[in-house]
Every structure is written in C-alpha cells, then in structure tokens.
Amino acid sequence: MAKLFPFLQIHDFLSDKLSKEILDYAEARQADFSPSTTSSGGGMAMVTNQRISMTLKDLAEFGPAIRENILAI
C-alpha cells in the first residue's frame, strides 16, 4: 500500500464570507493561474503524471487574513 502524507483538516478555518470572497476572486482570476510544479532532485519541474494542479501566487488582500488565521492556530 502507498504511504500517505500526514495532513491536518481544520473546519471553519475561514469564515463563510471570506471563503466566498476568495472563491469569487479565484474565479475572476482563473486566466492568471499557471501549472504548479514539484521539486525533485534539487530542481523544479512540472510532473503531470503525478500531479495536475494550478496555482495563483497573488493572494491580493486575502493574504494577511489567511496568514492571521494560520498564526492563530
């Protein structure tokens, strides 16, 4: 059996209002997302047979609120 990575699920991490605002922002910026990469052997590469995902590095005004919630935990 494959070894799974540990994870933590936090219910209600963001308020319903903030979650909706972030989702609306992501949908509006959909064209600005780029393929995500993984690190292997010291370099960054797209590994499409293992992972298919997109990323948006610009969190706009949501960055501080997300950081605050993380630090509060």
PDB file of N, H, CA, C and O in Angstrom:
ATOM      1  N   MET A   1       0.838  -1.182   0.000  1.00  0.00           N
ATOM      2  CA  MET A   1       0.000   0.000   0.000  1.00  0.00           C
ATOM      3  C   MET A   1       0.884   1.246   0.000  1.00  0.00           C
ATOM      4  O   MET A   1       1.920   1.273   0.664  1.00  0.00           O
ATOM      5  N   ALA A   2       0.482   2.261  -0.731  1.00  0.00           N
ATOM      6  H   ALA A   2      -0.359   2.238  -1.271  1.00  0.00           H
ATOM      7  CA  ALA A   2       1.248   3.503  -0.816  1.00  0.00           C
ATOM      8  C   ALA A   2       1.253   4.212   0.537  1.00  0.00           C
ATOM      9  O   ALA A   2       0.271   4.174   1.278  1.00  0.00           O
ATOM     10  N   LYS A   3       2.353   4.843   0.834  1.00  0.00           N
ATOM     11  H   LYS A   3       3.150   4.874   0.232  1.00  0.00           H
ATOM     12  CA  LYS A   3       2.483   5.598   2.077  1.00  0.00           C
ATOM     13  C   LYS A   3       1.840   6.970   1.881  1.00  0.00           C
ATOM     14  O   LYS A   3       2.196   7.686   0.946  1.00  0.00           O
ATOM     15  N   LEU A   4       0.918   7.338   2.730  1.00  0.00           N
ATOM     16  H   LEU A   4       0.629   6.756   3.490  1.00  0.00           H
ATOM     17  CA  LEU A   4       0.222   8.607   2.614  1.00  0.00           C
ATOM     18  C   LEU A   4       0.903   9.679   3.447  1.00  0.00           C
ATOM     19  O   LEU A   4       1.490   9.399   4.492  1.00  0.00           O
ATOM     20  N   PHE A   5       0.813  10.908   2.964  1.00  0.00           N
ATOM     21  H   PHE A   5       0.337  11.136   2.115  1.00  0.00           H
ATOM     22  CA  PHE A   5       1.371  12.035   3.707  1.00  0.00           C
ATOM     23  C   PHE A   5       0.412  12.430   4.822  1.00  0.00           C
ATOM     24  O   PHE A   5      -0.804  12.375   4.636  1.00  0.00           O
ATOM     25  N   PRO A   6       0.939  12.825   5.972  1.00  0.00           N
ATOM     26  CA  PRO A   6       0.055  13.288   7.044  1.00  0.00           C
ATOM     27  C   PRO A   6      -0.606  14.612   6.639  1.00  0.00           C
ATOM     28  O   PRO A   6      -0.037  15.373   5.856  1.00  0.00           O
ATOM     29  N   PHE A   7      -1.770  14.882   7.153  1.00  0.00           N
ATOM     30  H   PHE A   7      -2.233  14.264   7.788  1.00  0.00           H
ATOM     31  CA  PHE A   7      -2.451  16.129   6.841  1.00  0.00           C
ATOM     32  C   PHE A   7      -3.252  16.568   8.057  1.00  0.00           C
ATOM     33  O   PHE A   7      -3.480  15.798   8.990  1.00  0.00           O
ATOM     34  N   LEU A   8      -3.668  17.813   8.022  1.00  0.00           N
ATOM     35  H   LEU A   8      -3.483  18.439   7.264  1.00  0.00           H
ATOM     36  CA  LEU A   8      -4.481  18.380   9.086  1.00  0.00           C
ATOM     37  C   LEU A   8      -5.660  19.078   8.430  1.00  0.00           C
ATOM     38  O   LEU A   8      -5.475  19.918   7.549  1.00  0.00           O
ATOM     39  N   GLN A   9      -6.855  18.740   8.847  1.00  0.00           N
ATOM     40  H   GLN A   9      -7.005  18.058   9.563  1.00  0.00           H
ATOM     41  CA  GLN A   9      -8.054  19.384   8.326  1.00  0.00           C
ATOM     42  C   GLN A   9      -8.625  20.254   9.433  1.00  0.00           C
ATOM     43  O   GLN A   9      -8.882  19.780  10.540  1.00  0.00           O
ATOM     44  N   ILE A  10      -8.820  21.522   9.129  1.00  0.00           N
ATOM     45  H   ILE A  10      -8.611  21.908   8.230  1.00  0.00           H
ATOM     46  CA  ILE A  10      -9.334  22.463  10.119  1.00  0.00           C
ATOM     47  C   ILE A  10     -10.693  22.961   9.643  1.00  0.00           C
ATOM     48  O   ILE A  10     -10.788  23.683   8.650  1.00  0.00           O
ATOM     49  N   HIS A  11     -11.732  22.572  10.353  1.00  0.00           N
ATOM     50  H   HIS A  11     -11.655  21.986  11.159  1.00  0.00           H
ATOM     51  CA  HIS A  11     -13.081  23.004   9.998  1.00  0.00           C
ATOM     52  C   HIS A  11     -13.256  24.484  10.343  1.00  0.00           C
ATOM     53  O   HIS A  11     -12.754  24.957  11.362  1.00  0.00           O
ATOM     54  N   ASP A  12     -13.965  25.197   9.492  1.00  0.00           N
ATOM     55  H   ASP A  12     -14.373  24.812   8.664  1.00  0.00           H
ATOM     56  CA  ASP A  12     -14.267  26.618   9.696  1.00  0.00           C
ATOM     57  C   ASP A  12     -13.012  27.470   9.834  1.00  0.00           C
ATOM     58  O   ASP A  12     -12.986  28.435  10.598  1.00  0.00           O
ATOM     59  N   PHE A  13     -11.971  27.105   9.087  1.00  0.00           N
ATOM     60  H   PHE A  13     -11.992  26.321   8.466  1.00  0.00           H
ATOM     61  CA  PHE A  13     -10.711  27.861   9.121  1.00  0.00           C
ATOM     62  C   PHE A  13     -10.940  29.298   8.652  1.00  0.00           C
ATOM     63  O   PHE A  13     -10.382  30.237   9.219  1.00  0.00           O
ATOM     64  N   LEU A  14     -11.759  29.460   7.620  1.00  0.00           N
ATOM     65  H   LEU A  14     -12.213  28.697   7.160  1.00  0.00           H
ATOM     66  CA  LEU A  14     -12.137  30.785   7.137  1.00  0.00           C
ATOM     67  C   LEU A  14     -13.637  30.959   7.336  1.00  0.00           C
ATOM     68  O   LEU A  14     -14.390  29.986   7.303  1.00  0.00           O
ATOM     69  N   SER A  15     -14.059  32.172   7.538  1.00  0.00           N
ATOM     70  H   SER A  15     -13.447  32.962   7.565  1.00  0.00           H
ATOM     71  CA  SER A  15     -15.492  32.431   7.662  1.00  0.00           C
ATOM     72  C   SER A  15     -16.165  32.155   6.311  1.00  0.00           C
ATOM     73  O   SER A  15     -15.512  32.155   5.267  1.00  0.00           O
ATOM     74  N   ASP A  16     -17.464  31.923   6.353  1.00  0.00           N
ATOM     75  H   ASP A  16     -17.994  31.923   7.201  1.00  0.00           H
ATOM     76  CA  ASP A  16     -18.200  31.697   5.103  1.00  0.00           C
ATOM     77  C   ASP A  16     -18.052  32.884   4.160  1.00  0.00           C
ATOM     78  O   ASP A  16     -17.898  32.709   2.951  1.00  0.00           O
ATOM     79  N   LYS A  17     -18.100  34.085   4.713  1.00  0.00           N
ATOM     80  H   LYS A  17     -18.225  34.227   5.695  1.00  0.00           H
ATOM     81  CA  LYS A  17     -17.983  35.303   3.906  1.00  0.00           C
ATOM     82  C   LYS A  17     -16.609  35.376   3.228  1.00  0.00           C
ATOM     83  O   LYS A  17     -16.519  35.646   2.030  1.00  0.00           O
ATOM     84  N   LEU A  18     -15.549  35.136   3.991  1.00  0.00           N
ATOM     85  H   LEU A  18     -15.621  34.917   4.964  1.00  0.00           H
ATOM     86  CA  LEU A  18     -14.200  35.210   3.428  1.00  0.00           C
ATOM     87  C   LEU A  18     -13.972  34.089   2.418  1.00  0.00           C
ATOM     88  O   LEU A  18     -13.336  34.312   1.387  1.00  0.00           O
ATOM     89  N   SER A  19     -14.474  32.907   2.691  1.00  0.00           N
ATOM     90  H   SER A  19     -14.990  32.727   3.528  1.00  0.00           H
ATOM     91  CA  SER A  19     -14.351  31.801   1.738  1.00  0.00           C
ATOM     92  C   SER A  19     -15.001  32.155   0.411  1.00  0.00           C
ATOM     93  O   SER A  19     -14.434  31.894  -0.650  1.00  0.00           O
ATOM     94  N   LYS A  20     -16.195  32.753   0.466  1.00  0.00           N
ATOM     95  H   LYS A  20     -16.656  32.965   1.328  1.00  0.00           H
ATOM     96  CA  LYS A  20     -16.910  33.160  -0.755  1.00  0.00           C
ATOM     97  C   LYS A  20     -16.128  34.230  -1.498  1.00  0.00           C
ATOM     98  O   LYS A  20     -16.030  34.179  -2.724  1.00  0.00           O
ATOM     99  N   GLU A  21     -15.573  35.195  -0.783  1.00  0.00           N
ATOM    100  H   GLU A  21     -15.653  35.236   0.213  1.00  0.00           H
ATOM    101  CA  GLU A  21     -14.803  36.263  -1.424  1.00  0.00           C
ATOM    102  C   GLU A  21     -13.557  35.699  -2.118  1.00  0.00           C
ATOM    103  O   GLU A  21     -13.223  36.118  -3.226  1.00  0.00           O
ATOM    104  N   ILE A  22     -12.877  34.762  -1.477  1.00  0.00           N
ATOM    105  H   ILE A  22     -13.149  34.422  -0.576  1.00  0.00           H
ATOM    106  CA  ILE A  22     -11.679  34.156  -2.074  1.00  0.00           C
ATOM    107  C   ILE A  22     -12.065  33.338  -3.303  1.00  0.00           C
ATOM    108  O   ILE A  22     -11.370  33.383  -4.318  1.00  0.00           O
ATOM    109  N   LEU A  23     -13.160  32.596  -3.223  1.00  0.00           N
ATOM    110  H   LEU A  23     -13.724  32.559  -2.399  1.00  0.00           H
ATOM    111  CA  LEU A  23     -13.615  31.818  -4.368  1.00  0.00           C
ATOM    112  C   LEU A  23     -13.976  32.736  -5.541  1.00  0.00           C
ATOM    113  O   LEU A  23     -13.608  32.458  -6.682  1.00  0.00           O
ATOM    114  N   ASP A  24     -14.687  33.815  -5.267  1.00  0.00           N
ATOM    115  H   ASP A  24     -14.986  34.041  -4.340  1.00  0.00           H
ATOM    116  CA  ASP A  24     -15.034  34.775  -6.323  1.00  0.00           C
ATOM    117  C   ASP A  24     -13.776  35.372  -6.953  1.00  0.00           C
ATOM    118  O   ASP A  24     -13.698  35.537  -8.170  1.00  0.00           O
ATOM    119  N   TYR A  25     -12.793  35.692  -6.111  1.00  0.00           N
ATOM    120  H   TYR A  25     -12.856  35.557  -5.122  1.00  0.00           H
ATOM    121  CA  TYR A  25     -11.520  36.247  -6.596  1.00  0.00           C
ATOM    122  C   TYR A  25     -10.805  35.241  -7.493  1.00  0.00           C
ATOM    123  O   TYR A  25     -10.312  35.600  -8.562  1.00  0.00           O
ATOM    124  N   ALA A  26     -10.748  33.979  -7.057  1.00  0.00           N
ATOM    125  H   ALA A  26     -11.148  33.688  -6.188  1.00  0.00           H
ATOM    126  CA  ALA A  26     -10.072  32.941  -7.838  1.00  0.00           C
ATOM    127  C   ALA A  26     -10.777  32.721  -9.180  1.00  0.00           C
ATOM    128  O   ALA A  26     -10.124  32.557 -10.210  1.00  0.00           O
ATOM    129  N   GLU A  27     -12.093  32.720  -9.161  1.00  0.00           N
ATOM    130  H   GLU A  27     -12.623  32.854  -8.324  1.00  0.00           H
ATOM    131  CA  GLU A  27     -12.828  32.546 -10.415  1.00  0.00           C
ATOM    132  C   GLU A  27     -12.591  33.711 -11.366  1.00  0.00           C
ATOM    133  O   GLU A  27     -12.467  33.504 -12.573  1.00  0.00           O
ATOM    134  N   ALA A  28     -12.528  34.925 -10.846  1.00  0.00           N
ATOM    135  H   ALA A  28     -12.629  35.094  -9.865  1.00  0.00           H
ATOM    136  CA  ALA A  28     -12.276  36.101 -11.682  1.00  0.00           C
ATOM    137  C   ALA A  28     -10.856  36.099 -12.250  1.00  0.00           C
ATOM    138  O   ALA A  28     -10.626  36.641 -13.330  1.00  0.00           O
ATOM    139  N   ARG A  29      -9.913  35.501 -11.541  1.00  0.00           N
ATOM    140  H   ARG A  29     -10.100  35.060 -10.663  1.00  0.00           H
ATOM    141  CA  ARG A  29      -8.505  35.462 -11.962  1.00  0.00           C
ATOM    142  C   ARG A  29      -8.117  34.136 -12.604  1.00  0.00           C
ATOM    143  O   ARG A  29      -6.928  33.851 -12.749  1.00  0.00           O
ATOM    144  N   GLN A  30      -9.087  33.324 -12.988  1.00  0.00           N
ATOM    145  H   GLN A  30     -10.053  33.555 -12.871  1.00  0.00           H
ATOM    146  CA  GLN A  30      -8.831  31.990 -13.500  1.00  0.00           C
ATOM    147  C   GLN A  30      -7.787  31.979 -14.613  1.00  0.00           C
ATOM    148  O   GLN A  30      -6.960  31.069 -14.664  1.00  0.00           O
ATOM    149  N   ALA A  31      -7.807  32.953 -15.493  1.00  0.00           N
ATOM    150  H   ALA A  31      -8.479  33.692 -15.452  1.00  0.00           H
ATOM    151  CA  ALA A  31      -6.859  33.007 -16.608  1.00  0.00           C
ATOM    152  C   ALA A  31      -5.428  33.265 -16.136  1.00  0.00           C
ATOM    153  O   ALA A  31      -4.486  33.023 -16.890  1.00  0.00           O
ATOM    154  N   ASP A  32      -5.248  33.748 -14.915  1.00  0.00           N
ATOM    155  H   ASP A  32      -6.013  33.945 -14.302  1.00  0.00           H
ATOM    156  CA  ASP A  32      -3.921  34.070 -14.381  1.00  0.00           C
ATOM    157  C   ASP A  32      -3.258  32.905 -13.657  1.00  0.00           C
ATOM    158  O   ASP A  32      -2.098  33.013 -13.261  1.00  0.00           O
ATOM    159  N   PHE A  33      -3.965  31.799 -13.475  1.00  0.00           N
ATOM    160  H   PHE A  33      -4.908  31.711 -13.797  1.00  0.00           H
ATOM    161  CA  PHE A  33      -3.377  30.626 -12.835  1.00  0.00           C
ATOM    162  C   PHE A  33      -2.350  30.000 -13.780  1.00  0.00           C
ATOM    163  O   PHE A  33      -2.485  30.085 -15.001  1.00  0.00           O
ATOM    164  N   SER A  34      -1.323  29.373 -13.204  1.00  0.00           N
ATOM    165  H   SER A  34      -1.213  29.304 -12.213  1.00  0.00           H
ATOM    166  CA  SER A  34      -0.311  28.688 -14.011  1.00  0.00           C
ATOM    167  C   SER A  34      -0.105  27.278 -13.447  1.00  0.00           C
ATOM    168  O   SER A  34      -0.398  27.027 -12.278  1.00  0.00           O
ATOM    169  N   PRO A  35       0.399  26.362 -14.278  1.00  0.00           N
ATOM    170  CA  PRO A  35       0.618  24.995 -13.782  1.00  0.00           C
ATOM    171  C   PRO A  35       1.569  24.997 -12.592  1.00  0.00           C
ATOM    172  O   PRO A  35       2.579  25.702 -12.593  1.00  0.00           O
ATOM    173  N   SER A  36       1.242  24.209 -11.587  1.00  0.00           N
ATOM    174  H   SER A  36       0.422  23.636 -11.586  1.00  0.00           H
ATOM    175  CA  SER A  36       2.112  24.121 -10.416  1.00  0.00           C
ATOM    176  C   SER A  36       3.268  23.171 -10.715  1.00  0.00           C
ATOM    177  O   SER A  36       3.222  22.393 -11.668  1.00  0.00           O
ATOM    178  N   THR A  37       4.288  23.249  -9.897  1.00  0.00           N
ATOM    179  H   THR A  37       4.326  23.881  -9.123  1.00  0.00           H
ATOM    180  CA  THR A  37       5.478  22.419 -10.085  1.00  0.00           C
ATOM    181  C   THR A  37       5.744  21.601  -8.837  1.00  0.00           C
ATOM    182  O   THR A  37       5.193  21.865  -7.768  1.00  0.00           O
ATOM    183  N   THR A  38       6.585  20.619  -8.992  1.00  0.00           N
ATOM    184  H   THR A  38       7.033  20.405  -9.860  1.00  0.00           H
ATOM    185  CA  THR A  38       7.045  19.832  -7.856  1.00  0.00           C
ATOM    186  C   THR A  38       8.562  19.867  -7.848  1.00  0.00           C
ATOM    187  O   THR A  38       9.190  20.159  -8.865  1.00  0.00           O
ATOM    188  N   SER A  39       9.137  19.576  -6.720  1.00  0.00           N
ATOM    189  H   SER A  39       8.627  19.339  -5.893  1.00  0.00           H
ATOM    190  CA  SER A  39      10.587  19.567  -6.586  1.00  0.00           C
ATOM    191  C   SER A  39      11.072  18.127  -6.565  1.00  0.00           C
ATOM    192  O   SER A  39      10.556  17.289  -5.825  1.00  0.00           O
ATOM    193  N   SER A  40      12.062  17.860  -7.384  1.00  0.00           N
ATOM    194  H   SER A  40      12.481  18.540  -7.986  1.00  0.00           H
ATOM    195  CA  SER A  40      12.618  16.515  -7.439  1.00  0.00           C
ATOM    196  C   SER A  40      14.088  16.608  -7.823  1.00  0.00           C
ATOM    197  O   SER A  40      14.425  17.203  -8.847  1.00  0.00           O
ATOM    198  N   GLY A  41      14.951  16.035  -7.025  1.00  0.00           N
ATOM    199  H   GLY A  41      14.677  15.552  -6.193  1.00  0.00           H
ATOM    200  CA  GLY A  41      16.368  16.053  -7.352  1.00  0.00           C
ATOM    201  C   GLY A  41      16.985  17.440  -7.325  1.00  0.00           C
ATOM    202  O   GLY A  41      17.962  17.694  -8.030  1.00  0.00           O
ATOM    203  N   GLY A  42      16.433  18.335  -6.529  1.00  0.00           N
ATOM    204  H   GLY A  42      15.639  18.128  -5.957  1.00  0.00           H
ATOM    205  CA  GLY A  42      17.004  19.673  -6.388  1.00  0.00           C
ATOM    206  C   GLY A  42      16.511  20.669  -7.413  1.00  0.00           C
ATOM    207  O   GLY A  42      16.899  21.836  -7.348  1.00  0.00           O
ATOM    208  N   GLY A  43      15.674  20.269  -8.358  1.00  0.00           N
ATOM    209  H   GLY A  43      15.359  19.321  -8.411  1.00  0.00           H
ATOM    210  CA  GLY A  43      15.156  21.197  -9.356  1.00  0.00           C
ATOM    211  C   GLY A  43      13.647  21.218  -9.357  1.00  0.00           C
ATOM    212  O   GLY A  43      12.994  20.325  -8.818  1.00  0.00           O
ATOM    213  N   MET A  44      13.109  22.244  -9.965  1.00  0.00           N
ATOM    214  H   MET A  44      13.640  22.969 -10.403  1.00  0.00           H
ATOM    215  CA  MET A  44      11.660  22.366 -10.072  1.00  0.00           C
ATOM    216  C   MET A  44      11.234  21.867 -11.444  1.00  0.00           C
ATOM    217  O   MET A  44      11.885  22.169 -12.445  1.00  0.00           O
ATOM    218  N   ALA A  45      10.159  21.115 -11.499  1.00  0.00           N
ATOM    219  H   ALA A  45       9.630  20.870 -10.687  1.00  0.00           H
ATOM    220  CA  ALA A  45       9.678  20.586 -12.764  1.00  0.00           C
ATOM    221  C   ALA A  45       8.182  20.332 -12.696  1.00  0.00           C
ATOM    222  O   ALA A  45       7.631  20.074 -11.626  1.00  0.00           O
ATOM    223  N   MET A  46       7.528  20.406 -13.855  1.00  0.00           N
ATOM    224  H   MET A  46       7.976  20.615 -14.724  1.00  0.00           H
ATOM    225  CA  MET A  46       6.136  20.001 -13.937  1.00  0.00           C
ATOM    226  C   MET A  46       6.115  18.488 -14.080  1.00  0.00           C
ATOM    227  O   MET A  46       6.740  17.934 -14.985  1.00  0.00           O
ATOM    228  N   VAL A  47       5.405  17.831 -13.196  1.00  0.00           N
ATOM    229  H   VAL A  47       4.897  18.281 -12.462  1.00  0.00           H
ATOM    230  CA  VAL A  47       5.313  16.377 -13.223  1.00  0.00           C
ATOM    231  C   VAL A  47       3.837  16.042 -13.428  1.00  0.00           C
ATOM    232  O   VAL A  47       3.115  15.779 -12.466  1.00  0.00           O
ATOM    233  N   THR A  48       3.398  16.054 -14.676  1.00  0.00           N
ATOM    234  H   THR A  48       3.985  16.267 -15.457  1.00  0.00           H
ATOM    235  CA  THR A  48       1.971  15.920 -14.958  1.00  0.00           C
ATOM    236  C   THR A  48       1.441  14.515 -14.728  1.00  0.00           C
ATOM    237  O   THR A  48       0.237  14.342 -14.540  1.00  0.00           O
ATOM    238  N   ASN A  49       2.304  13.508 -14.737  1.00  0.00           N
ATOM    239  H   ASN A  49       3.282  13.649 -14.890  1.00  0.00           H
ATOM    240  CA  ASN A  49       1.795  12.155 -14.486  1.00  0.00           C
ATOM    241  C   ASN A  49       1.580  11.891 -13.002  1.00  0.00           C
ATOM    242  O   ASN A  49       0.988  10.874 -12.641  1.00  0.00           O
ATOM    243  N   GLN A  50       2.047  12.783 -12.135  1.00  0.00           N
ATOM    244  H   GLN A  50       2.527  13.610 -12.428  1.00  0.00           H
ATOM    245  CA  GLN A  50       1.875  12.603 -10.704  1.00  0.00           C
ATOM    246  C   GLN A  50       0.951  13.656 -10.093  1.00  0.00           C
ATOM    247  O   GLN A  50       0.332  13.427  -9.054  1.00  0.00           O
ATOM    248  N   ARG A  51       0.868  14.806 -10.751  1.00  0.00           N
ATOM    249  H   ARG A  51       1.370  14.992 -11.595  1.00  0.00           H
ATOM    250  CA  ARG A  51       0.128  15.911 -10.153  1.00  0.00           C
ATOM    251  C   ARG A  51      -0.411  16.818 -11.249  1.00  0.00           C
ATOM    252  O   ARG A  51       0.332  17.247 -12.132  1.00  0.00           O
ATOM    253  N   ILE A  52      -1.693  17.106 -11.188  1.00  0.00           N
ATOM    254  H   ILE A  52      -2.296  16.758 -10.470  1.00  0.00           H
ATOM    255  CA  ILE A  52      -2.287  18.048 -12.127  1.00  0.00           C
ATOM    256  C   ILE A  52      -2.954  19.123 -11.280  1.00  0.00           C
ATOM    257  O   ILE A  52      -4.020  18.896 -10.708  1.00  0.00           O
ATOM    258  N   SER A  53      -2.331  20.282 -11.203  1.00  0.00           N
ATOM    259  H   SER A  53      -1.465  20.466 -11.668  1.00  0.00           H
ATOM    260  CA  SER A  53      -2.889  21.365 -10.399  1.00  0.00           C
ATOM    261  C   SER A  53      -2.387  22.702 -10.928  1.00  0.00           C
ATOM    262  O   SER A  53      -1.401  22.776 -11.662  1.00  0.00           O
ATOM    263  N   MET A  54      -3.087  23.741 -10.537  1.00  0.00           N
ATOM    264  H   MET A  54      -3.888  23.680  -9.941  1.00  0.00           H
ATOM    265  CA  MET A  54      -2.749  25.094 -10.952  1.00  0.00           C
ATOM    266  C   MET A  54      -2.535  25.941  -9.694  1.00  0.00           C
ATOM    267  O   MET A  54      -3.020  25.612  -8.611  1.00  0.00           O
ATOM    268  N   THR A  55      -1.804  27.026  -9.866  1.00  0.00           N
ATOM    269  H   THR A  55      -1.410  27.293 -10.745  1.00  0.00           H
ATOM    270  CA  THR A  55      -1.520  27.888  -8.724  1.00  0.00           C
ATOM    271  C   THR A  55      -1.660  29.353  -9.110  1.00  0.00           C
ATOM    272  O   THR A  55      -1.462  29.728 -10.266  1.00  0.00           O
ATOM    273  N   LEU A  56      -1.999  30.163  -8.136  1.00  0.00           N
ATOM    274  H   LEU A  56      -2.159  29.858  -7.197  1.00  0.00           H
ATOM    275  CA  LEU A  56      -2.060  31.613  -8.282  1.00  0.00           C
ATOM    276  C   LEU A  56      -1.341  32.187  -7.074  1.00  0.00           C
ATOM    277  O   LEU A  56      -1.826  32.075  -5.948  1.00  0.00           O
ATOM    278  N   LYS A  57      -0.201  32.794  -7.300  1.00  0.00           N
ATOM    279  H   LYS A  57       0.192  32.885  -8.215  1.00  0.00           H
ATOM    280  CA  LYS A  57       0.623  33.270  -6.184  1.00  0.00           C
ATOM    281  C   LYS A  57       0.118  34.577  -5.583  1.00  0.00           C
ATOM    282  O   LYS A  57       0.414  34.876  -4.426  1.00  0.00           O
ATOM    283  N   ASP A  58      -0.641  35.361  -6.350  1.00  0.00           N
ATOM    284  H   ASP A  58      -0.882  35.119  -7.289  1.00  0.00           H
ATOM    285  CA  ASP A  58      -1.130  36.655  -5.889  1.00  0.00           C
ATOM    286  C   ASP A  58      -2.396  36.467  -5.053  1.00  0.00           C
ATOM    287  O   ASP A  58      -3.470  36.215  -5.598  1.00  0.00           O
ATOM    288  N   LEU A  59      -2.270  36.589  -3.738  1.00  0.00           N
ATOM    289  H   LEU A  59      -1.398  36.794  -3.295  1.00  0.00           H
ATOM    290  CA  LEU A  59      -3.415  36.430  -2.847  1.00  0.00           C
ATOM    291  C   LEU A  59      -4.147  37.742  -2.601  1.00  0.00           C
ATOM    292  O   LEU A  59      -5.142  37.775  -1.877  1.00  0.00           O
ATOM    293  N   ALA A  60      -3.662  38.814  -3.197  1.00  0.00           N
ATOM    294  H   ALA A  60      -2.854  38.787  -3.785  1.00  0.00           H
ATOM    295  CA  ALA A  60      -4.265  40.148  -3.069  1.00  0.00           C
ATOM    296  C   ALA A  60      -4.492  40.491  -1.599  1.00  0.00           C
ATOM    297  O   ALA A  60      -3.628  40.239  -0.759  1.00  0.00           O
ATOM    298  N   GLU A  61      -5.645  41.062  -1.292  1.00  0.00           N
ATOM    299  H   GLU A  61      -6.347  41.266  -1.974  1.00  0.00           H
ATOM    300  CA  GLU A  61      -5.932  41.487   0.079  1.00  0.00           C
ATOM    301  C   GLU A  61      -6.237  40.321   1.008  1.00  0.00           C
ATOM    302  O   GLU A  61      -6.407  40.524   2.210  1.00  0.00           O
ATOM    303  N   PHE A  62      -6.310  39.088   0.469  1.00  0.00           N
ATOM    304  H   PHE A  62      -6.172  38.924  -0.507  1.00  0.00           H
ATOM    305  CA  PHE A  62      -6.645  37.930   1.291  1.00  0.00           C
ATOM    306  C   PHE A  62      -5.432  37.348   2.015  1.00  0.00           C
ATOM    307  O   PHE A  62      -5.596  36.613   2.989  1.00  0.00           O
ATOM    308  N   GLY A  63      -4.236  37.660   1.565  1.00  0.00           N
ATOM    309  H   GLY A  63      -4.104  38.257   0.774  1.00  0.00           H
ATOM    310  CA  GLY A  63      -3.014  37.130   2.175  1.00  0.00           C
ATOM    311  C   GLY A  63      -2.922  37.372   3.671  1.00  0.00           C
ATOM    312  O   GLY A  63      -2.706  36.425   4.427  1.00  0.00           O
ATOM    313  N   PRO A  64      -3.079  38.608   4.120  1.00  0.00           N
ATOM    314  CA  PRO A  64      -2.981  38.869   5.561  1.00  0.00           C
ATOM    315  C   PRO A  64      -4.022  38.107   6.392  1.00  0.00           C
ATOM    316  O   PRO A  64      -3.700  37.616   7.474  1.00  0.00           O
ATOM    317  N   ALA A  65      -5.248  38.003   5.909  1.00  0.00           N
ATOM    318  H   ALA A  65      -5.510  38.402   5.030  1.00  0.00           H
ATOM    319  CA  ALA A  65      -6.292  37.290   6.665  1.00  0.00           C
ATOM    320  C   ALA A  65      -5.951  35.804   6.770  1.00  0.00           C
ATOM    321  O   ALA A  65      -6.136  35.199   7.825  1.00  0.00           O
ATOM    322  N   ILE A  66      -5.460  35.222   5.695  1.00  0.00           N
ATOM    323  H   ILE A  66      -5.309  35.714   4.838  1.00  0.00           H
ATOM    324  CA  ILE A  66      -5.088  33.808   5.728  1.00  0.00           C
ATOM    325  C   ILE A  66      -3.922  33.602   6.689  1.00  0.00           C
ATOM    326  O   ILE A  66      -3.935  32.676   7.500  1.00  0.00           O
ATOM    327  N   ARG A  67      -2.904  34.477   6.595  1.00  0.00           N
ATOM    328  H   ARG A  67      -2.893  35.230   5.936  1.00  0.00           H
ATOM    329  CA  ARG A  67      -1.745  34.392   7.498  1.00  0.00           C
ATOM    330  C   ARG A  67      -2.172  34.503   8.965  1.00  0.00           C
ATOM    331  O   ARG A  67      -1.707  33.733   9.806  1.00  0.00           O
ATOM    332  N   GLU A  68      -3.049  35.449   9.270  1.00  0.00           N
ATOM    333  H   GLU A  68      -3.426  36.075   8.587  1.00  0.00           H
ATOM    334  CA  GLU A  68      -3.534  35.642  10.643  1.00  0.00           C
ATOM    335  C   GLU A  68      -4.189  34.365  11.173  1.00  0.00           C
ATOM    336  O   GLU A  68      -3.952  33.961  12.311  1.00  0.00           O
ATOM    337  N   ASN A  69      -5.013  33.741  10.336  1.00  0.00           N
ATOM    338  H   ASN A  69      -5.206  34.069   9.411  1.00  0.00           H
ATOM    339  CA  ASN A  69      -5.683  32.512  10.769  1.00  0.00           C
ATOM    340  C   ASN A  69      -4.674  31.387  11.012  1.00  0.00           C
ATOM    341  O   ASN A  69      -4.818  30.620  11.963  1.00  0.00           O
ATOM    342  N   ILE A  70      -3.672  31.290  10.168  1.00  0.00           N
ATOM    343  H   ILE A  70      -3.555  31.914   9.395  1.00  0.00           H
ATOM    344  CA  ILE A  70      -2.629  30.271  10.356  1.00  0.00           C
ATOM    345  C   ILE A  70      -1.878  30.515  11.650  1.00  0.00           C
ATOM    346  O   ILE A  70      -1.665  29.592  12.436  1.00  0.00           O
ATOM    347  N   LEU A  71      -1.476  31.761  11.873  1.00  0.00           N
ATOM    348  H   LEU A  71      -1.649  32.511  11.235  1.00  0.00           H
ATOM    349  CA  LEU A  71      -0.710  32.084  13.086  1.00  0.00           C
ATOM    350  C   LEU A  71      -1.547  31.904  14.361  1.00  0.00           C
ATOM    351  O   LEU A  71      -1.004  31.613  15.427  1.00  0.00           O
ATOM    352  N   ALA A  72      -2.850  32.076  14.248  1.00  0.00           N
ATOM    353  H   ALA A  72      -3.292  32.313  13.383  1.00  0.00           H
ATOM    354  CA  ALA A  72      -3.723  31.910  15.414  1.00  0.00           C
ATOM    355  C   ALA A  72      -3.796  30.452  15.849  1.00  0.00           C
ATOM    356  O   ALA A  72      -4.062  30.157  17.014  1.00  0.00           O
ATOM    357  N   ILE A  73      -3.561  29.555  14.922  1.00  0.00           N
ATOM    358  H   ILE A  73      -3.345  29.795  13.975  1.00  0.00           H
ATOM    359  CA  ILE A  73      -3.603  28.121  15.241  1.00  0.00           C
ATOM    360  C   ILE A  73      -2.308  27.731  15.899  1.00  0.00           C
ATOM    361  O   ILE A  73      -2.122  26.567  16.255  1.00  0.00           O
TER     362      ILE A  73
END
